[in-house]
Each structure stands twice: as structure tokens, then as C-alpha cells.
Amino acid sequence: MSKRNNHKAKKLHPPKGKKQHRSGGKTITAEVTCTGFTNEGKGIAEWKGQKLEVPYLLPGEKAEVHVSQKGKFVNAELKRVIDASQDRVEAPCPYYYDCGGCQLQHMSNPAQARFKQQYMEKLMKPFGKPEPIYTMDHPYDYRNKNVMTYGLNQKRQVIGGLYAQNTHEIFDMEECLIHDPKADEIANSIKDYMRKSKMQPYNEDTRRGFLRHVLIKVGKVSGEIMVVLVAASPEFKGKNNFIKAMRKAHPEITTMLLNVNKRDTSVVLGNQENVLFGKGTITDTLCGLEFEISAKSFYQINPVQTERLYAKAIEMAELTGKETVIDAYCGIGTIGLVASKQAGKVIGVEVNKDAVKDAVRNSKRNGVKNARFYQGDAGEFMVDMAARKEKADVVIMDPPRSGSDEAFLSSVVKLKPERVVYVSCNPETQARDLKYLTKNGYKVEGIQPVDMFPQTYHVESVVKLVRK
């Protein structure tokens, strides 16, 4: 077993060398007792009648914290744990207190599950009691898509990693415990190549240099790997030498692309794309179906948990082979195509035309005859269906983090499907939308939380609604 797959946790205090990100103003040290959690997994404590939110502090713990105040803003940071909780463990990642990408590594895995379960029960209390959360046996190495950023340190040496939390500064890293291990190996090989060659990282201030980011996608089942170099220029000097070196070091790379992004933006990918070798896409298998994935395709990050999520969603849809199912926000067609195996007819609707093309291609690839995909607004599509007196038995909706808007939800109510299956990556906006649906003719009959992103505070949720 590799070192990264053997994460043994021990109880101890957070490292004293953790970087402080002060808000300014006078800083004092206070002794507090943690009484609960915020939704983001920060500890809640009271100080001089004010509520403090303290990262890395657990309920029941007594601790010293640094408190700084600037105007009405109060910032609290953990200095030292005096009495540690039984749920506290040593964070297995050496970058944990700098990175910020994970928020819960100082909690044991059972404690993480308990935190997420309690959060869901509190949030969903008006609608019913959630089922026990689906957790992972191995809650690491799960991400199939990763982005690394490259730059120069103060010694003008090439570094590659992620941005430190609350900053725009890259910190050099060798591995991320929630990335696919092979992706980290490739990212490190690229960094080593840059150090030995003349390939320079892009500097946002001087607007000089070549490489901005590297996006790596891994087919967890197929083993196919896509590497996308995001560069500031289409002129790739030494291209052939680079490709040759990478293919020799990592023969498992099946395709490589150059994406050109000249904009000053936090968006990783630009619009211009050239295939350096391979077919420009990879394939992977999900729920027994094969999907083609491009650089810009949305594909669920954690395929192990996605299979469990989709299986639950299809179970909630109660399909018998006769139903007309609408897959709203269908993306590249994943959940709609999975549903097609048990439905009479599937209609997928998606605003993004590239995603619709991917969905059509994936439908043909899997020989699916009973699914059709349309580009457009799903809400308007359903209003038009209702106006034509067409019916849908089930609506499956998987909106973005912002949830749905009232226009879409009212279109669901107008269409009157017997069942609505609501998949969400943000239970807060899901709960908001459930209020509307339950006031307008629907009743919640099942809530299933899924730990799609272990070590972080995020929770995925699928809810079954039935027309009264």
C-alpha cells in the first residue's frame, strides 16, 4: 500500500506554526469553549457577548484563540487547544493549514459524517428526517479532475501547487490527498520538466511567461488520462520535446491539449484549444454507461459516490419502463441516460449547447434510443409542454449551486409531474426551493445525503417529492 493510501490518524493539537491571516486591528488572546459548529465546520464560541467562528475548533474543546477586531468585523484564529475533543485527529495532509481546500481533516471520519448528518437534519427539519449519509470507505484519492497552478518563488524557482487560502499566492506542493494519485505524479513531472528546461510559468503582473495551469482528468474506470496545458500564448516552443518527455514518463496519458487563455481572469480555461496528441477527449464508465469527456465537459468529480447518488435518484423516480422523464439541467446527459434504462422516454434540456452536443454523442455511444436532448431553458421548455397539454411523469433536476429560480419551479408546478427528484450540491438552496414546491402541491417523501466531497464541509443531497 502506498504511503498516501495509509492515512493513520492520531489525536493531537493543531501545529503551532500555522500561518495567521489577521484582519488588522489589535489582537488579544482569549480562552474560549466551543459550543457548536457553523455550516462550514468552524467552531462556535462566545467572547464578550460576541459570537466567534473559529476554524479547526471542535465542540466541547477549550482553547486559546487570537481575536482581532476591525470595526464591526471580528476575526478569531486558533492558537492552542487546551482540552481536546475525542473527535480530534492529526490532519494527514502536510498542507492542510495553508491550503484551505479541505476544512475537516482535523476531525475523525465518523465525526465528519456526524457533522454532515446533523447539518442536514437541522436544515431539512421542515420537510422530514434525512436517511443516514452515504460515506466512503476510503475518503481520499477520489477527485477525477484537478487543476494545478505554476509560478516562480522568491528565488525564481518554478513551483506548482494551489493558492493558499485567502490569498492569490501559490504554495509548492507534491501531492493532494483528495486528488487522484496519478494526477499528482503527472503534475510533478511537468514541474520537474519546467525546472530543467526553458519553459516558464506565466506571471500575471508582468504578463510574461507561458504556462498558467495544468488541468488533469482521469477516467477512474477506463484509466484514460487527459492533460490540458493552459497557456498564455498559442506559441509552444519546444512542444515536441515536452510531449516526448511526458509520454515517456507517463505512457498512461492518452491525450494532451493546449488551451490558450489570454484573459486576466480566475476562469481556468480559455476558448482556443488545440489537440497536441490523442483524440482530445477521454472516456469513462458510470453506472454501466460509457461517457466521452472533453476538457470543458462537466462530469461528476467523485464517480464512486456519484454511482450511489444516481442509483438513489433512480430509485426515488420509481420508474417502471413507461414513464416520460425530464432531465432538467441535463449537462452531458449522465443522469438522464442512466434513467433511460428504466424509463419509457427521457427528455434532456440544457442551456449549454456544447454540453447538449456531448449528451447526443453519449446517447449514440451507448445505443440509447429513448432519449432526446434539447438546447434551451428547461423552465420555458416545460411551460411550453404544459401549454400543449403534454405530460411528464417525473422531473429530475440537478441545478447549479445557486439552485433554481422561481420561474423554473413554477414551470414544474404547471407541468404537474407525479414525482420530482431534486439532486443538489448545495442543500441550503435546495431547502429554499423545497419551500416553494411544498407550498405548491408537493410533499417530500425522502431525503438522502451523500458525502460526495470527504474532508470538506460540502454535502450532496437528493430529495424525492410527490404530488399531493
C-alpha positions as CSV (number, residue, x, y, z in Angstrom):
1,M,0.0,0.0,0.0
2,S,1.4,3.4,-0.9
3,K,2.1,6.0,1.8
4,R,-0.7,8.2,0.7
5,N,-3.2,5.3,1.0
6,N,-2.4,4.6,4.6
7,H,-3.7,7.7,6.5
8,K,-3.3,6.8,10.2
9,A,-4.8,9.5,12.4
10,K,-3.6,10.4,15.9
11,K,-5.1,12.7,18.4
12,L,-3.0,15.9,18.8
13,H,-3.1,19.7,18.8
14,P,-3.0,21.7,15.5
15,P,0.5,22.7,14.5
16,K,1.7,25.8,16.3
17,G,3.4,27.0,13.1
18,K,0.1,27.6,11.3
19,K,0.1,30.8,9.3
20,Q,-2.1,33.5,10.7
21,H,-4.3,35.6,8.3
22,R,-5.1,38.6,10.5
23,S,-7.8,41.1,9.7
24,G,-5.9,44.0,11.1
25,G,-6.6,45.9,14.4
26,K,-5.5,45.0,17.9
27,T,-5.0,41.2,18.6
28,I,-5.6,39.7,22.0
29,T,-5.5,36.1,23.3
30,A,-8.7,34.8,24.8
31,E,-9.7,31.4,26.4
32,V,-13.0,30.1,25.0
33,T,-15.1,26.9,25.0
34,C,-16.6,25.7,21.7
35,T,-20.3,25.1,21.8
36,G,-21.1,24.0,18.2
37,F,-20.4,24.2,14.5
38,T,-21.2,26.6,11.7
39,N,-22.4,25.2,8.4
40,E,-18.8,25.4,7.1
41,G,-17.5,23.3,10.0
42,K,-15.9,26.1,12.0
43,G,-16.2,26.0,15.8
44,I,-18.6,28.4,17.5
45,A,-17.6,30.1,20.8
46,E,-18.7,33.2,22.7
47,W,-16.4,36.0,23.7
48,K,-17.6,39.2,25.4
49,G,-21.1,38.6,24.2
50,Q,-20.0,38.2,20.6
51,K,-20.2,35.0,18.5
52,L,-16.8,33.8,17.3
53,E,-16.3,31.5,14.3
54,V,-13.0,29.6,14.9
55,P,-11.6,27.3,12.1
56,Y,-10.2,24.0,13.3
57,L,-12.0,24.1,16.7
58,L,-14.4,21.3,17.7
59,P,-17.4,21.3,20.0
60,G,-16.6,20.8,23.7
61,E,-13.0,21.9,23.3
62,K,-11.4,24.6,25.5
63,A,-8.8,26.6,23.6
64,E,-6.8,29.8,23.4
65,V,-7.7,31.9,20.3
66,H,-6.3,35.0,18.8
67,V,-9.1,37.6,18.5
68,S,-8.7,40.7,16.4
69,Q,-11.3,43.4,15.7
70,K,-11.5,45.9,12.9
71,G,-14.7,48.0,13.0
72,K,-17.6,45.6,13.4
73,F,-15.6,42.7,11.9
74,V,-14.2,40.2,14.5
75,N,-11.7,37.6,13.4
76,A,-10.8,34.6,15.5
77,E,-7.9,32.1,14.9
78,L,-7.0,29.0,16.9
79,K,-3.8,29.4,18.9
80,R,-3.7,26.3,21.2
81,V,-6.2,23.5,22.2
82,I,-6.2,23.2,26.0
83,D,-8.7,20.3,26.2
84,A,-9.0,18.3,23.0
85,S,-12.1,16.5,21.8
86,Q,-12.1,12.7,21.2
87,D,-13.1,13.6,17.6
88,R,-9.8,15.5,17.0
89,V,-7.2,13.7,14.8
90,E,-3.9,14.7,13.2
91,A,-4.6,16.1,9.8
92,P,-2.9,13.7,7.4
93,C,-2.1,16.4,4.8
94,P,1.0,18.4,5.4
95,Y,-0.5,21.4,3.6
96,Y,-3.9,21.3,5.4
97,Y,-3.5,24.5,7.5
98,D,-2.2,26.5,4.5
99,C,-4.4,25.2,1.7
100,G,-8.0,25.7,2.7
101,G,-9.3,23.3,0.1
102,C,-10.3,20.9,2.8
103,Q,-11.8,22.1,6.1
104,L,-12.5,18.9,8.1
105,Q,-9.2,16.9,8.2
106,H,-8.8,17.7,11.9
107,M,-12.0,15.6,12.5
108,S,-12.2,11.8,12.5
109,N,-14.1,10.3,9.6
110,P,-17.0,9.2,11.9
111,A,-17.1,12.8,13.3
112,Q,-17.2,14.3,9.8
113,A,-20.2,12.0,8.9
114,R,-21.9,13.0,12.2
115,F,-21.3,16.7,11.5
116,K,-22.8,16.5,8.0
117,Q,-25.8,14.3,9.2
118,Q,-26.6,16.8,11.9
119,Y,-26.3,19.7,9.5
120,M,-28.7,18.0,7.1
121,E,-31.2,17.1,9.9
122,K,-31.3,20.7,11.1
123,L,-31.6,22.1,7.5
124,M,-34.3,19.7,6.4
125,K,-36.3,19.6,9.6
126,P,-39.4,21.3,8.0
127,F,-39.5,18.5,5.3
128,G,-38.7,15.3,7.2
129,K,-35.8,13.3,8.6
130,P,-32.9,12.5,6.3
131,E,-31.6,9.0,5.8
132,P,-28.1,8.2,7.2
133,I,-25.5,9.8,5.0
134,Y,-23.7,7.7,2.4
135,T,-20.0,7.8,3.4
136,M,-16.9,6.4,1.7
137,D,-14.8,3.5,2.9
138,H,-11.6,5.3,1.6
139,P,-12.4,9.0,1.7
140,Y,-9.2,10.1,-0.2
141,D,-7.9,10.0,-3.8
142,Y,-11.4,10.5,-5.1
143,R,-11.2,13.5,-7.4
144,N,-11.0,12.7,-11.1
145,K,-10.4,16.4,-12.2
146,N,-7.6,18.6,-10.8
147,V,-6.1,21.9,-11.6
148,M,-2.5,22.9,-10.6
149,T,-1.1,26.4,-11.0
150,Y,2.5,27.2,-11.8
151,G,4.7,30.2,-10.9
152,L,8.1,31.4,-9.5
153,N,9.0,31.7,-5.9
154,Q,11.2,34.5,-4.4
155,K,14.3,32.6,-5.6
156,R,12.9,32.5,-9.1
157,Q,12.5,28.7,-9.0
158,V,9.5,27.1,-10.6
159,I,6.8,26.0,-8.2
160,G,3.5,24.3,-8.7
161,G,0.5,23.8,-6.5
162,L,-2.6,25.5,-5.3
163,Y,-3.4,29.0,-4.0
164,A,-3.0,29.4,-0.2
165,Q,-6.3,30.1,1.5
166,N,-7.5,33.8,1.5
167,T,-4.6,34.7,-0.9
168,H,-3.5,34.7,-4.5
169,E,-0.1,33.1,-3.6
170,I,0.8,29.7,-4.9
171,F,2.3,27.3,-2.4
172,D,4.5,24.5,-3.7
173,M,3.1,21.0,-3.1
174,E,3.9,17.5,-4.1
175,E,0.5,15.8,-3.5
176,C,-3.1,16.4,-2.5
177,L,-4.7,13.6,-0.6
178,I,-8.1,14.0,-2.3
179,H,-6.6,14.2,-5.9
180,D,-6.1,11.1,-8.0
181,P,-2.5,10.0,-7.2
182,K,-1.6,9.6,-10.9
183,A,-2.7,13.2,-11.5
184,D,-0.3,14.4,-8.8
185,E,2.6,12.4,-10.3
186,I,2.0,14.0,-13.7
187,A,1.8,17.5,-12.3
188,N,5.1,16.9,-10.5
189,S,6.7,15.6,-13.7
190,I,5.6,18.8,-15.5
191,K,7.1,20.9,-12.7
192,D,10.4,19.0,-12.9
193,Y,10.5,19.4,-16.7
194,M,10.0,23.2,-16.3
195,R,12.9,23.4,-13.9
196,K,15.2,21.6,-16.3
197,S,14.0,23.3,-19.5
198,K,13.3,26.9,-20.6
199,M,9.5,26.6,-20.2
200,Q,8.5,29.5,-18.0
201,P,5.3,29.9,-15.9
202,Y,3.1,32.9,-16.7
203,N,3.4,36.0,-14.5
204,E,0.2,37.9,-14.1
205,D,1.9,41.1,-13.2
206,T,4.5,41.3,-16.0
207,R,2.3,39.3,-18.4
208,R,5.3,37.3,-19.5
209,G,5.8,33.5,-19.5
210,F,3.9,30.6,-21.0
211,L,2.2,28.1,-18.6
212,R,-0.6,29.2,-16.4
213,H,-2.3,26.0,-15.2
214,V,-2.4,22.3,-15.9
215,L,-5.8,20.6,-15.9
216,I,-5.7,16.8,-15.5
217,K,-8.8,14.5,-15.9
218,V,-8.6,10.8,-15.1
219,G,-11.1,8.1,-16.2
220,K,-11.3,6.1,-12.9
221,V,-12.7,3.0,-14.7
222,S,-11.1,3.4,-18.1
223,G,-7.7,4.5,-16.8
224,E,-7.5,7.1,-19.7
225,I,-5.9,10.4,-18.7
226,M,-6.2,13.9,-20.3
227,V,-3.6,16.6,-19.7
228,V,-4.6,20.1,-20.6
229,L,-1.8,22.8,-20.6
230,V,-3.4,26.2,-20.1
231,A,-1.1,28.7,-21.6
232,A,-1.0,32.5,-22.2
233,S,0.1,32.0,-25.8
234,P,-0.6,29.6,-28.7
235,E,3.2,29.6,-29.5
236,F,4.5,26.5,-27.8
237,K,8.3,26.5,-28.1
238,G,9.8,23.1,-27.5
239,K,6.4,21.4,-27.9
240,N,7.7,18.2,-29.4
241,N,10.4,17.7,-26.7
242,F,7.8,18.3,-24.0
243,I,5.3,15.8,-25.4
244,K,8.0,13.2,-25.9
245,A,9.2,13.6,-22.3
246,M,5.7,13.4,-20.8
247,R,4.8,10.3,-22.9
248,K,8.0,8.6,-21.9
249,A,7.5,9.4,-18.2
250,H,3.7,8.7,-18.2
251,P,2.6,6.3,-21.0
252,E,-0.8,6.2,-19.4
253,I,-1.5,9.7,-20.7
254,T,-3.9,9.1,-23.6
255,T,-4.4,12.7,-24.8
256,M,-2.9,16.1,-24.4
257,L,-4.3,19.5,-25.3
258,L,-3.1,23.1,-25.4
259,N,-5.7,25.6,-24.2
260,V,-5.0,29.3,-24.7
261,N,-6.2,31.7,-22.1
262,K,-5.0,35.3,-22.6
263,R,-7.5,36.9,-20.2
264,D,-6.8,38.2,-16.7
265,T,-9.5,36.1,-15.0
266,S,-9.9,33.4,-12.4
267,V,-11.6,31.2,-15.0
268,V,-9.1,28.5,-15.8
269,L,-9.9,27.6,-19.4
270,G,-9.9,29.9,-22.4
271,N,-11.8,29.4,-25.7
272,Q,-9.0,28.4,-28.0
273,E,-8.0,24.7,-27.9
274,N,-5.6,22.6,-29.9
275,V,-5.0,18.8,-29.5
276,L,-1.3,18.0,-29.1
277,F,-1.8,14.2,-29.4
278,G,-4.6,11.7,-28.9
279,K,-8.2,12.2,-29.7
280,G,-8.8,15.3,-27.5
281,T,-11.2,13.5,-25.2
282,I,-11.2,10.6,-22.7
283,T,-14.0,8.1,-21.9
284,D,-15.1,6.7,-18.6
285,T,-17.8,4.3,-17.4
286,L,-20.5,5.4,-14.9
287,C,-23.5,3.2,-13.9
288,G,-22.7,0.8,-16.7
289,L,-22.7,3.5,-19.4
290,E,-19.7,5.0,-21.3
291,F,-19.3,8.7,-21.4
292,E,-17.0,10.8,-23.6
293,I,-15.4,13.7,-21.6
294,S,-13.8,16.8,-23.1
295,A,-11.7,19.4,-21.4
296,K,-14.8,21.6,-20.8
297,S,-17.3,18.8,-20.0
298,F,-19.0,18.8,-16.6
299,Y,-18.6,15.4,-15.2
300,Q,-19.1,14.5,-11.5
301,I,-15.8,14.8,-9.5
302,N,-16.3,11.7,-7.4
303,P,-17.5,8.8,-9.6
304,V,-17.7,6.2,-6.7
305,Q,-20.3,8.4,-4.8
306,T,-22.0,9.5,-8.0
307,E,-23.0,5.9,-8.8
308,R,-24.6,5.7,-5.3
309,L,-26.3,9.1,-5.7
310,Y,-27.7,8.3,-9.1
311,A,-28.9,4.8,-8.0
312,K,-30.8,6.5,-5.2
313,A,-32.2,9.2,-7.6
314,I,-33.5,6.5,-10.0
315,E,-35.0,4.5,-7.1
316,M,-36.8,7.7,-5.9
317,A,-38.1,8.2,-9.5
318,E,-40.0,4.8,-9.2
319,L,-39.6,4.0,-12.9
320,T,-41.5,1.1,-14.4
321,G,-40.5,1.4,-18.1
322,K,-43.5,3.5,-19.1
323,E,-42.7,7.0,-17.7
324,T,-41.8,10.2,-19.5
325,V,-38.8,11.7,-17.6
326,I,-37.5,15.2,-18.0
327,D,-33.8,15.6,-17.1
328,A,-33.6,19.4,-16.4
329,Y,-30.1,20.9,-16.3
330,C,-29.0,17.7,-18.1
331,G,-25.4,18.6,-18.8
332,I,-23.7,15.9,-20.9
333,G,-26.7,13.6,-20.2
334,T,-25.3,11.4,-17.4
335,I,-28.3,11.0,-15.1
336,G,-30.9,11.1,-18.0
337,L,-29.1,8.3,-19.8
338,V,-28.9,6.3,-16.6
339,A,-32.6,6.8,-16.2
340,S,-33.3,5.8,-19.8
341,K,-32.6,2.2,-18.9
342,Q,-35.8,2.1,-16.8
343,A,-37.9,4.8,-18.4
344,G,-40.3,4.9,-21.3
345,K,-38.8,8.2,-22.7
346,V,-36.2,10.7,-21.5
347,I,-36.1,14.4,-22.5
348,G,-32.9,16.2,-21.5
349,V,-32.8,20.0,-21.6
350,E,-29.7,22.1,-21.1
351,V,-28.7,25.7,-21.8
352,N,-25.1,25.0,-22.8
353,K,-25.0,23.9,-26.4
354,D,-21.6,22.2,-26.1
355,A,-23.0,20.1,-23.3
356,V,-26.0,19.1,-25.4
357,K,-23.7,18.0,-28.2
358,D,-21.9,15.8,-25.7
359,A,-25.2,14.4,-24.5
360,V,-26.3,13.5,-28.0
361,R,-22.9,11.9,-28.7
362,N,-23.1,9.9,-25.4
363,S,-26.6,8.8,-26.2
364,K,-25.4,7.4,-29.6
365,R,-22.3,5.9,-28.0
366,N,-24.4,3.8,-25.6
367,G,-27.1,2.9,-28.2
368,V,-29.8,4.7,-26.3
369,K,-32.9,5.0,-28.4
370,N,-35.4,6.5,-26.0
371,A,-33.6,9.8,-25.0
372,R,-33.7,13.1,-26.8
373,F,-31.7,16.2,-25.8
374,Y,-32.6,19.8,-26.5
375,Q,-30.7,23.1,-26.1
376,G,-32.7,25.7,-24.2
377,D,-34.1,26.9,-20.9
378,A,-35.7,23.9,-19.1
379,G,-38.3,26.1,-17.4
380,E,-39.6,27.5,-20.6
381,F,-39.5,24.1,-22.2
382,M,-41.8,22.7,-19.5
383,V,-44.2,25.7,-19.7
384,D,-44.5,25.1,-23.4
385,M,-45.1,21.4,-22.8
386,A,-47.9,22.3,-20.3
387,A,-49.4,24.7,-22.8
388,R,-49.6,21.9,-25.4
389,K,-51.2,19.7,-22.7
390,E,-48.2,17.3,-22.9
391,K,-47.3,15.4,-19.7
392,A,-44.2,14.3,-17.9
393,D,-44.4,11.7,-15.1
394,V,-41.1,12.5,-13.5
395,V,-38.8,15.6,-13.4
396,I,-35.2,15.0,-12.4
397,M,-33.5,18.3,-11.6
398,D,-29.8,18.9,-10.8
399,P,-29.3,22.7,-10.8
400,P,-26.0,24.6,-10.1
401,R,-25.0,25.6,-6.5
402,S,-27.3,28.7,-6.8
403,G,-30.3,26.3,-7.0
404,S,-33.4,27.0,-9.2
405,D,-35.3,30.2,-9.6
406,E,-39.0,30.7,-9.1
407,A,-39.6,30.8,-12.9
408,F,-38.3,27.2,-13.2
409,L,-40.0,26.0,-10.1
410,S,-43.3,27.4,-11.2
411,S,-42.9,25.6,-14.6
412,V,-42.6,22.3,-12.6
413,V,-45.8,23.1,-10.8
414,K,-47.6,24.0,-14.1
415,L,-46.4,20.7,-15.7
416,K,-47.6,18.7,-12.7
417,P,-45.3,15.6,-12.8
418,E,-46.2,12.9,-10.3
419,R,-42.7,12.9,-8.9
420,V,-39.8,15.3,-8.7
421,V,-36.3,14.1,-7.9
422,Y,-34.2,17.0,-6.8
423,V,-30.4,16.4,-6.8
424,S,-28.4,19.2,-5.2
425,C,-24.7,20.1,-4.5
426,N,-25.9,22.9,-2.1
427,P,-28.6,21.8,0.4
428,E,-29.1,25.4,1.5
429,T,-30.5,26.5,-1.9
430,Q,-32.3,23.1,-2.1
431,A,-34.1,23.7,1.2
432,R,-35.1,27.2,-0.1
433,D,-36.6,25.6,-3.3
434,L,-38.3,22.8,-1.4
435,K,-40.3,25.5,0.5
436,Y,-41.7,26.7,-2.8
437,L,-42.5,23.2,-4.1
438,T,-44.1,22.1,-0.8
439,K,-46.3,25.2,-0.8
440,N,-47.4,24.5,-4.3
441,G,-48.7,20.9,-4.3
442,Y,-45.8,18.7,-3.5
443,K,-44.8,16.6,-0.4
444,V,-41.2,15.5,0.5
445,E,-41.1,11.7,0.8
446,G,-37.4,11.0,1.0
447,I,-34.1,12.8,1.8
448,Q,-30.7,11.1,1.1
449,P,-27.5,13.0,2.0
450,V,-24.3,11.8,0.2
451,D,-20.7,12.6,1.3
452,M,-19.5,13.4,-2.2
453,F,-16.6,15.5,-1.0
454,P,-15.0,13.9,2.0
455,Q,-12.6,16.1,4.1
456,T,-14.6,19.2,3.1
457,Y,-17.8,20.6,4.6
458,H,-19.8,20.1,1.3
459,V,-22.7,17.7,1.2
460,E,-24.7,16.4,-1.8
461,S,-28.3,15.7,-1.3
462,V,-31.1,14.0,-3.3
463,V,-34.8,14.6,-2.3
464,K,-38.0,12.9,-3.5
465,L,-41.1,14.9,-3.9
466,V,-44.6,13.5,-4.7
467,R,-47.6,15.5,-6.0
468,K,-50.3,15.6,-3.3
